[in-house]
Amino acid sequence: MVPHAPSRLRNAVATRQAILDSARRHFAREGYDNVGLREIAGDAGVDPALVCRYFGGKEQLLREAVRGDAPPLLDGATQADLPARLAGILLEDEGEAATCGTSTEQTERLLILLRSASSPKASEIVREAAGEDILRPIASLLEGKGAETRAGLCLAVLIGVGMLRSALAFAPLCGADEGELRGALERLFEAALGMRSGRSASPHA
């Protein structure tokens, strides 16, 4: 008989999530090479040995932080609503309101990709996450030539604007009226996607 098994299971789930949340914050702020497991464990309030127990090491922890339990970024999206959906990611339409100078889960993932891309150990994981979770899902919705190139431009906008708003609290992007900013972002994504009035246009048109 194991009377406290459900409690232990809940504690294990909570501990794993605390480690993952801490890792996302650290990787987003500092990048892969500039943070150690001790710092991640310390902020999660656990022993460093538990990080290896749950994740096996730092590389697997990074993989879980940028992919793991992440819901599909563009689940149910169509080509026509891509600009609005991508703008919504930056403005966190489906989560807590985005506040300049802070990072929510979606923008943390984007910042992790940016800040860990130059690491020899992390670059493969970052490329895999960017390709499988963002680039290819966008490209798969696009008609016409150069779908991956156009999707890559959208990824650049996502990471760049996310960095300026969340990490740097860049005044022109933080002080703008949200409605105006949303409209500007949608137009920017439309241009990157080669769209005219919600429809695709040939890159050579």
Backbone as a ProteinNet text record, in pm:
[ID]
protein_1_A
[PRIMARY]
MVPHAPSRLRNAVATRQAILDSARRHFAREGYDNVGLREIAGDAGVDPALVCRYFGGKEQLLREAVRGDAPPLLDGATQADLPARLAGILLEDEGEAATCGTSTEQTERLLILLRSASSPKASEIVREAAGEDILRPIASLLEGKGAETRAGLCLAVLIGVGMLRSALAFAPLCGADEGELRGALERLFEAALGMRSGRSASPHA
[TERTIARY]
84.3	0	88.1	57	133.4	36	5.5	-101.8	-78.3	48.9	75.1	119.8	97.1	140.7	81.3	-50.6	-105	-38.3	-9.7	55.4	195.6	268.2	402.6	400.1	300.6	288.5	262.6	171.4	144.3	269.8	345.2	467.2	570.6	578.5	673.4	637.5	509.5	464	492.6	464.4	487.4	636.3	720.1	864.4	918.3	874.6	919.5	879.7	756.9	710	786.4	819	895.1	1033.8	1096.6	1228.1	1216.4	1114.6	1096.3	1067.9	984.3	954.1	1080.2	1160.4	1284.3	1380.8	1390.7	1480.3	1439.3	1309.6	1263.1	1301.7	1281	1315.7	1465	1548	1693.1	1742.9	1697.9	1742.6	1698.1	1578.5	1528.2	1609.1	1649.9	1725.5	1873.4	1932.1	2077.7	2133	2049.4	2099	2151.5	2174.4	2211.3	2346	2446.1	2582.6	2606.6	2522.2	2548.1	2472.9	2411.2	2339.9	2371.5	2380.9	2409.4	2290	2300.1	2191	2170.3	2275.7	2260.7	2169.3	2188.8	2104.1	1958.1	1939.1	1802.8	1738.7	1812.8	1761.4	1734.6	1823.9	1807.2	1680.2	1651.6	1529.9	1405.1	1420.7	1306.6	1288.8	1387.1	1379.1	1402.8	1488.5	1515.3	1665.5	1703.2	1843	1882.9	2004.6	2047.1	2037.2	2053	2044.7	1906.9	1803.3	1668.7	1651.9	1729.6	1721.4	1764.6	1876.7	1924.4	1829.1	1769.2	1676.5	1555.3	1503.1	1382.6	1411.9	1528.1	1553.6	1679	1763.5	1880.3	2001.2	1983.3	2094.6	2047.3	2140.9	2107.9	2052.1	2107.9	2061.2	1916.2	1884.1	1746	1651.6	1700.3	1619.7	1589.8	1689	1665.4	1561.8	1575	1480.2	1337.6	1321.4	1188.4	1140	1232.9	1195.4	1141.6	1198.2	1153	1049.4	1037.1	938	848.9	889.8	821.1	670.4	604.1	458	394.4	471.1	417.5	301.4	190.2	78.7	119.7	61.2	94.5	76.1	177.3	177.3	62.2	31.5	-70.2	-180.4	-218.4	-321.1	-450.7	-501.9	-627.6	-617.4	-496.2	-480.5	-500.5	-538.5	-545.8	-454.8	-429.3	-344.8	-404.3	-535.5	-600.2	-584.4	-586.5	-579	-438.2	-337.5	-201	-151.4	-166.2	-116.1	-175.4	-306.8	-370.2	-321.6	-304.4	-258.1	-114.6	-29.2	109.5	120.1	41.2	38.5	-11.6	-109.3	-163.8	-63	30.7	136.1	220	254.8	336.9	260.1	129	46.6	-21.3	10.8	-39	-190.8	-257.4	-404.1	-465.4	-398	-459.5	-406	-330.4	-277.3	-291.2	-207.4	-211.3	-163.2	-207.7	-168.8	-18.1	39.4	183.3	218.6	319.4	365.2	508.6	537.2	672.7	770.9	886.1	987.2	969	862.6	842.7	818.4	834.7	816.5	709.7	613.9	518.1	569	497.8	552	586.6	499.6	526.5	649.9	658.8	774.1	901.6	891.5	1009.6	1067.8	980.8	1029.5	1102.8	1049.1	1114.6	1249.4	1255.6	1380.9	1485.4	1441.9	1535.1	1599.7	1519	1572.2	1678.8	1651.2	1743.8	1872.1	1859.7	1976.5	2061.1	2006.9	2083.7	2131.9	2098.1	2129.1	2278.9	2358.4	2502.5	2580	2514.6	2582.2	2606	2730.1	2756.2	2672.4	2649.7	2572.6	2422.9	2378.8	2234.2	2182	2269.7	2224.1	2139.8	2175.5	2097.4	1955.5	1944.1	1812.3	1731	1796.3	1729.2	1680.9	1766.6	1725.8	1608.6	1615.8	1507.9	1376.1	1380.8	1259.6	1204.1	1292.9	1247.3	1188.1	1250.6	1202.7	1073.7	1069.8	954.3	833.2	856.9	745.1	695.3	778.2	737.8	747.6	867.6	889.3	801	805.8	730.8	578.9	529.6	384.3	334.8	413.6	374.5	382.2	494.5	514	406.7	361.5	263.2	128.6	104.4	-21.9	-16.9	102.8	120.7	112.1	53.6	49.9	156.9	196.5	291.9	435.6	525.5	668.6	728.2	842.4	918	849.3	771	695.5	787.5	897.5	986	1058.7	1092.8	1156.3	1060.7	937.2	837.3	809.6	805.7	787.9	907.5	1027.7	1147.5	1143.8	1089.2	1075	979.7	874	780.1	848.6	930.3	1003.5	1095.8	1160.8	1248.7	1170.4	1050.7	967.5	925.2	883.5	841.6	952.7	1072	1183.6	1227.6	1236.9	1284.1	1190.5	1062.2	965.9	952.2	953.6	946.2	1062.2	1182.4	1301.7	1289.3	1249.1	1241.3	1135.8	1022.1	915.5	942.4	979.7	987.3	1117.8	1228.6	1358.4	1408.5	1384.5	1440.1	1338.1	1209.9	1103.8	1120.9	1141.6	1170.5	1051.4	1074.6	965.9	869.6	918.6	822.3	725.7	770.2	683.8	602.2	648.1	575.9	475.4	506	417.9	307.8	312.1	213.6	76.1	-26.4	-163.3	-173.4	-235.8	-237.1	-308.2	-417.3	-488.7	-403.1	-331.5	-244.5	-129.2	-72.7	38.5	-6.9	-123.8	-175.6	-192.2	-249.6	-268.2	-135.3	-36.5	95.4	162.3	149.6	208.6	142.2	11.1	-59	-14.4	1.9	47.8	191	272.8	411.3	415.2	331.9	326.4	267.8	169	114	223	306.9	415.2	515.8	552	647	592.3	462	397.8	367.2	384	350.2	201.7	126.8	-19.2	-71.5	-185	-256.5	-402.2	-451.9	-591.1	-626.1	-533.7	-560.7	-538.3	-488.8	-464.5	-317.3	-269	-128.2	-99.5	21.7	63.7	196	221.4	346.9	459.8	572.7	685.3	734.5	702.7	753	645.8	527	418.8	451.5
-119.9	0	125.3	222.4	346.1	461.9	502.2	598.2	736.3	774.7	912.4	919.9	816.7	817.4	932.6	961.8	1076.1	1207.5	1227.3	1350.4	1360.1	1247.8	1247.5	1275.1	1220.1	1243.1	1390.7	1450.8	1594.2	1676.4	1639.3	1711.7	1698	1578.2	1554.7	1639.2	1644.1	1726.1	1873.4	1919.2	2059.3	2092.6	2000.4	2022.3	2031.6	1940.6	1941.5	2073	2118	2241.2	2361.9	2362.8	2473.8	2483	2368	2366	2418.4	2373.2	2414.6	2564.5	2616.5	2760.2	2842.2	2796.2	2864.8	2861.9	2745.9	2733.2	2828.2	2837.9	2928.3	3072.7	3113.4	3251.3	3277	3184.3	3203.3	3198.2	3099.3	3088.8	3210.2	3262.2	3378.8	3504.5	3518.2	3637.5	3627.8	3508.4	3497.3	3409.7	3329.7	3238.4	3110.1	3012.1	2878.5	2875.5	2941.9	2929.6	3007.6	3102.7	3192.6	3157.2	3042.1	3000.5	2854.2	2821.8	2685.1	2620.3	2490.5	2418.1	2462.6	2508	2554	2675.5	2770.5	2889.4	2852.4	2764.9	2722.7	2651.1	2560	2485.9	2579.2	2675.2	2767.8	2848.7	2899.3	2977.1	2891	2762.5	2670.8	2618.6	2644.7	2600.2	2451.8	2394.3	2251	2226.1	2103.9	2063	2044.3	2084.8	2067.8	1924	1828	1687.5	1654.5	1726	1699.4	1741.4	1842.3	1885.3	1770.9	1705.9	1593	1474.4	1457.9	1346.5	1360.9	1482.4	1503.4	1523.9	1582.4	1620.1	1558.1	1498.1	1429.9	1517.9	1648.1	1738.6	1869.2	1958.6	2094.2	2097.8	2016.3	2018.6	1971.9	1864.6	1817.1	1917.6	1985.3	2088.8	2201.6	2240.9	2343.3	2294.8	2169.7	2115.2	2121.5	2085	2090.2	2233.8	2324.6	2464.8	2528.5	2494.5	2557.6	2475	2347	2262.7	2198.2	2083.9	2018.5	2016.5	2078.2	2075.3	2194.2	2260.6	2378.2	2341.2	2412.6	2387.6	2432.7	2375.1	2418.9	2569.4	2634.7	2780.7	2835.9	2766.6	2818.2	2716.2	2647.1	2544.1	2603.7	2546.8	2592.6	2716.2	2767.3	2889.5	2860.5	2963.2	2957.4	3065.3	3058.6	3160.6	3300.4	3310.8	3441.9	3507.6	3426.5	3487.9	3484.9	3444.2	3439.4	3573.6	3685.1	3811.8	3843.8	3822.3	3849.5	3752.9	3626	3527.4	3556.5	3594	3622.8	3749.8	3851.2	3971.6	3937.8	3847.6	3807	3736.2	3662.5	3597.2	3702.1	3808	3913.4	3991.2	4003.1	4077.2	3984.8	3854.2	3754.1	3756.5	3743.2	3745.3	3633.7	3517.4	3401.4	3377	3471.4	3454.5	3583.6	3600.4	3724.7	3838	3957.4	4070	4088.1	4111.2	4131.2	4268.4	4273.4	4398.5	4421.9	4540.4	4567.7	4550.9	4493	4468.1	4335.3	4260.2	4127.5	4029.7	3900.5	3798.4	3700.4	3674.4	3568.3	3444	3333.4	3205.6	3207.4	3263	3264.2	3347.9	3468	3552.4	3497	3430	3365.3	3262.9	3184.1	3084.7	3152	3264	3336	3392.3	3446	3501.4	3393	3274.9	3163.3	3129.7	3125.2	3096	3198.2	3324.7	3430.6	3423.8	3411	3423.9	3297.3	3185.3	3060.9	3015.9	3091.2	3047.8	3039.7	3121.4	3123.7	3017.9	2947.1	2844.8	2719	2669.1	2545.9	2428.5	2418.8	2306.9	2325.4	2449.4	2474.3	2499.2	2532.3	2578.3	2474.2	2347.6	2244.3	2235.7	2244.3	2240.6	2363.1	2478.3	2602.6	2597.3	2549.9	2538.5	2441.9	2331.2	2232.9	2292.8	2363.8	2423.8	2531.2	2617.6	2724.2	2666.7	2561.6	2501.9	2425.6	2336.9	2248.7	2318.3	2413.2	2472.5	2605.2	2672.7	2804.5	2811.7	2788.8	2808	2717.9	2588.3	2495.4	2508.1	2527.5	2549	2671	2779.5	2896.7	2865.1	2806.5	2777.1	2682.9	2590.7	2492.1	2555.8	2675.7	2744.3	2835.9	2852.6	2951.8	2891.1	2966.5	2929.3	3007.6	2956.2	3028.3	2991.4	3057.2	3028	3091.4	3036.4	3096.7	3090.7	2985.5	2978.4	2981.7	2906.1	2902.4	3034.9	3102.2	3234.1	3333.4	3332.7	3423.7	3389.8	3261.2	3220.4	3263.5	3256.7	3301.2	3449.2	3529.4	3672.3	3695.3	3614.9	3627	3590.4	3486.3	3447.3	3559.9	3626.5	3738.4	3850.6	3877.7	3981.9	3939.4	3814.8	3765	3780.9	3735.9	3740.9	3885.2	3964.5	4101.7	4187.8	4184.3	4263.9	4210	4077.3	4018.5	4062.2	4067.4	4111	4257.3	4343	4485.9	4516.9	4447.4	4473.5	4409.1	4281.8	4206.4	4226.5	4224.2	4231.3	4373.6	4459.9	4594.9	4701.6	4665.7	4763.2	4886.9	4862.8	4967.8	5062.2	5189.1	5284.8	5297.6	5310.8	5327.6	5210.5	5090	4973.6	4948.7	5003	4983.9	5095.9	5213.1	5326.3	5343.9	5262.6	5278.3	5231.6	5293.4	5248	5103.6	5015.4	4873	4847.4	4918.8	4900.8	4940	5052.5	5096.9	4999.4	4950.9	4856.8	4726.5	4678.8	4554.9	4570.6	4683	4706.1	4711.8	4779.3	4789.6	4653.1	4572.7	4438.2	4351.2	4359.9	4280.2	4319.5	4449.4	4493.5	4447.3	4447.9	4401.3	4253.1	4174.7	4031.9	4008.2	4087.5	4074.6	4097.6	4198.6	4227.6	4112.2	4059.3	3948	3823.9	3804	3686.7	3704.5	3827	3853.7	3855.7	3907.4	3906.5	4043.2	4040.5	4163.2	4143.8	4225.4	4216.7	4075.8	4013.9	3883	3767.7	3795.7	3688	3686.6	3568.2	3556.2	3622.4	3673	3727.6	3665.1	3645.6	3588.4	3681.5	3628.6	3713.3	3793.9	3749.2	3819	3904.7	3914.6	3991.9	4139.4
0	0	0	-90.5	-98	-82.9	39.5	62.4	4.2	-11.9	-54.2	-199.7	-277.9	-417.6	-497.4	-488.6	-564.3	-528	-398.8	-355.6	-414	-412.2	-467.1	-616.8	-684.4	-827.8	-856.1	-778.4	-797.1	-771.1	-667.2	-636	-747.6	-805.9	-914.6	-1036.2	-1069.2	-1182.6	-1156.4	-1035.9	-1000.3	-1003.9	-954.7	-954.3	-1095.9	-1180.6	-1319.8	-1387.8	-1363.7	-1425.1	-1373.1	-1243.6	-1186.2	-1249.3	-1272.9	-1337.8	-1480.1	-1551.6	-1690.6	-1700.4	-1611.5	-1611.9	-1584	-1487.2	-1454.7	-1572.8	-1637.7	-1753	-1864.4	-1891.2	-1997.7	-1966	-1841.5	-1804.5	-1823.2	-1775.5	-1784.1	-1927.8	-2004	-2143	-2224.2	-2195.3	-2267.4	-2234.8	-2108.9	-2067.7	-2102.8	-2085	-2087.8	-2199.5	-2262.6	-2364.1	-2302.8	-2387.7	-2341.8	-2271.3	-2327.8	-2275.9	-2147.7	-2117.2	-2004.1	-1877.1	-1873.6	-1753.1	-1724.8	-1597.5	-1557.7	-1489.1	-1469.2	-1405.7	-1260.9	-1195.4	-1056.5	-1047.8	-1140.7	-1139.4	-1168.5	-1265.3	-1299.4	-1181.3	-1119.5	-1004.1	-886.8	-865.1	-753.3	-764.1	-884.4	-903.3	-894.6	-925.3	-915	-773.1	-686.3	-547.3	-529	-617.1	-608	-609.8	-577.8	-585	-731	-771.2	-911	-960.5	-870.5	-912.2	-969.5	-922.7	-973.4	-1119.1	-1161.2	-1301.1	-1392.2	-1355	-1434.8	-1423.2	-1308	-1289.6	-1382.5	-1393.4	-1473.4	-1621.2	-1653.4	-1792.8	-1852.4	-1769.8	-1822.7	-1848.7	-1852.9	-1877	-1937.2	-1959.9	-2003.3	-2146.2	-2236.6	-2374.6	-2385.9	-2315	-2319.1	-2252.6	-2149.6	-2084.5	-2182.5	-2262.6	-2364.8	-2466.1	-2508.7	-2606.7	-2552.2	-2425.4	-2363.4	-2348.4	-2321.4	-2300.4	-2427.9	-2542.7	-2666.7	-2741.9	-2704.9	-2771.8	-2667.7	-2615.8	-2506.3	-2519	-2420.8	-2414.5	-2485.9	-2572.3	-2640.1	-2731.5	-2721	-2814.7	-2953.6	-3058.7	-3194.7	-3208	-3262.2	-3267.6	-3350.9	-3459.4	-3552.3	-3574.5	-3469.8	-3480.1	-3535.2	-3644.3	-3701.5	-3788.1	-3811	-3890.4	-4038.8	-4112.3	-4258	-4314.1	-4443.1	-4504.1	-4485.9	-4498.7	-4491	-4354.2	-4247.1	-4114.4	-4053.6	-4133.2	-4080.6	-4025.2	-4097.9	-4042.2	-3904.9	-3889	-3759.8	-3653.3	-3689.6	-3591.7	-3547.5	-3640.5	-3606.2	-3521.4	-3555.2	-3471.9	-3332.4	-3323.8	-3195.1	-3107.3	-3169.8	-3091.7	-3019.4	-3090.4	-3029.4	-2923.6	-2940.9	-2845.1	-2745	-2752.5	-2657.9	-2647.1	-2760.1	-2760.7	-2677.1	-2673.3	-2608.8	-2468.3	-2417.4	-2283.2	-2206.5	-2104.5	-2029.3	-2118.9	-2089.2	-2171.9	-2169.6	-2288	-2296	-2240.4	-2155.3	-2096.9	-2139.2	-2188.7	-2233.1	-2117.8	-2149.3	-2047.9	-1977.8	-2009.4	-1952.8	-2066.4	-2036.4	-2138.1	-2094.2	-2182.1	-2158.5	-2231	-2219	-2266.3	-2414.4	-2497.8	-2641.3	-2674	-2615.6	-2646.7	-2584.5	-2470.2	-2413	-2509.3	-2572.3	-2668.6	-2784.3	-2833.4	-2941.8	-2897.4	-2776.2	-2725.5	-2702.8	-2661	-2644.8	-2778.8	-2884.4	-3017.1	-3055.7	-3030.6	-3067.7	-2986.5	-2855.7	-2768.5	-2759.4	-2804.8	-2798.9	-2936.4	-3041	-3177.3	-3204.4	-3137.3	-3164.8	-3087	-2998	-2918.8	-3001.8	-3008	-3083.5	-3034.4	-2904.8	-2850	-2870.7	-2867.1	-2872.6	-3012.9	-3107.4	-3238.5	-3311.6	-3300.6	-3369.4	-3313.8	-3180.5	-3117.5	-3158.4	-3162.7	-3198.9	-3343.8	-3434.2	-3574.7	-3589.9	-3517.4	-3524.1	-3476	-3363.2	-3308.3	-3401.1	-3452.2	-3541.6	-3669.2	-3720.7	-3843.8	-3827.1	-3728.4	-3712.6	-3652	-3562.4	-3488.6	-3545.1	-3625.3	-3676.1	-3828.1	-3881.9	-4024.8	-4110.5	-4088.3	-4172.8	-4155.2	-4032.1	-4019.9	-4097.6	-4098.4	-4176.4	-4325.2	-4368.5	-4510.2	-4564.2	-4479.7	-4525.4	-4559.5	-4507.7	-4533.7	-4655.9	-4711.8	-4817.8	-4957.1	-5047.4	-5188	-5262.5	-5377.2	-5460.1	-5428.8	-5500.9	-5488.6	-5362.9	-5322.7	-5212.7	-5078.1	-5053	-4927.4	-4804.8	-4808.9	-4691.8	-4673.1	-4782.7	-4771.3	-4707	-4750.7	-4694.4	-4547.4	-4517.1	-4377.8	-4292.9	-4351	-4279.5	-4246	-4338.3	-4310.4	-4193.5	-4187.9	-4074.9	-3943.7	-3947.1	-3827.2	-3780.6	-3875.7	-3841.1	-3772.9	-3824.1	-3762.3	-3621.5	-3607.2	-3475.5	-3372.7	-3408	-3312.8	-3288.5	-3395.2	-3379.2	-3295.9	-3328.1	-3251.6	-3109.9	-3096.4	-2962.5	-2875.7	-2934.3	-2861.8	-2819.5	-2912.1	-2881.8	-2776	-2782.3	-2685.7	-2550.7	-2550.7	-2425.8	-2351.4	-2424.7	-2357.9	-2339.9	-2439	-2435.3	-2399.2	-2394.1	-2365.8	-2454	-2584.1	-2680.7	-2690.4	-2655.7	-2636	-2754.6	-2879.6	-2989.2	-3004.4	-2970.3	-2982	-2856	-2744.7	-2618.3	-2593.1	-2643.2	-2617.1	-2719.7	-2825.8	-2933	-2888.5	-2946.3	-2924.8	-2974	-2893	-2928.3	-3060.2	-3085.4	-3211.2	-3330.8	-3317.5	-3425.6	-3445.1	-3332.3	-3340.8	-3405.7	-3366.3	-3424.7	-3576.9	-3619.1	-3761.3	-3835.4	-3774.5	-3837.8	-3848.4	-3743.2	-3746.4	-3852.5	-3862.2	-3963.2	-4103.7	-4126.5	-4259.1	-4285.4	-4181.2	-4195.2	-4229.8	-4162.9	-4193.9	-4333.2	-4372.7	-4507.2	-4611.9	-4588.7	-4682.9	-4686.7	-4568.2	-4562.6	-4632.5	-4621.7	-4680.5	-4829.4	-4880.8	-5019.6	-5042.9	-4944.5	-4953.7	-4993.8	-5064.7	-5098.4	-5060.3	-4968.1	-4922.8	-4878.5	-4801.1	-4743.6	-4839.2	-4964.8	-5059.2	-5097.2	-5133.4	-5166.3	-5299.7	-5312	-5439.2	-5475.5	-5600.3	-5642.8	-5603.6	-5552.9	-5517.1	-5635.9	-5760.5	-5878.1	-5944.6	-5875.5	-5936.5	-5936.4
[MASK]
+++++++++++++++++++++++++++++++++++++++++++++++++++++++++++++++++++++++++++++++++++++++++++++++++++++++++++++++++++++++++++++++++++++++++++++++++++++++++++++++++++++++++++++++++++++++++++++++++++++++++++++

